[in-house]
């Protein structure tokens, strides 16, 4: 697909993969809109990257998602690409009663929000050329890490949802992508780390971004990046390997 001259909305765009996409698409001559919860971070990024459009939005909140869509449709009607990137990654111990508020929050951010936003934007995108919905899942959609079961389950749900969404939109011009990152060195999962400045570990974000951009440019609608290819290909075999140390 064409990667220049678009208007692109990226959720969770204040850091990590979302911010990397934002900077790359800006470099390529697109109008880029990012949303996130941290207003101070949004202000800082708008100052650092001229032309970057920012909007405070907590995608775990139904009303804020609807307000985001209404604002985009009214203010940036040329928006033709939605990147559902926002996500949180929490540890959940299923051997004792869980904190359902945390579970619901993780599910709302990682699964309900992309589903809802896709449904809100589908009609809008169908009327535009070079339109796309890009869902960011994970290699853990295929092989879960057992100590973060809700996160992995939401990413498996995103994989399934993307297949269904692509089928339902097959008679429109909307391309529906799934990009499944491996472990990428971002701040994802900082909730479980005592040192909040410590990063996630994994491949450099530049390495992930290079492969993801090729997938988008070449219309690879389901793209497992890096180690995620093995996770998709060898699900049962790798489950015990990945979880042996936990």
Secondary structure, 3 states (H helix, E strand, C coil): CCCCCCEEEEECCCCHHHHHHHHHHHHCCCEEEEEECCHHHHHHHHHHCCCCEEEECCCCCHHHHHHHHHHHHHHCCCCCEEEECCCCCCCCCCCCCCCHHHHHHHHHHHHHHHHHHHHHHHHHHHCCCCCEEEEECCHHHCCCCHHHHHHHHHHHHHHHHHHHHHHHCCCCCCEEEEEECCCECCCCCHHHCCCCCCCCCCECHHHHHHHHHHHHHCCCCEEECCCHHHHHHCHHHHHHHHHCCC
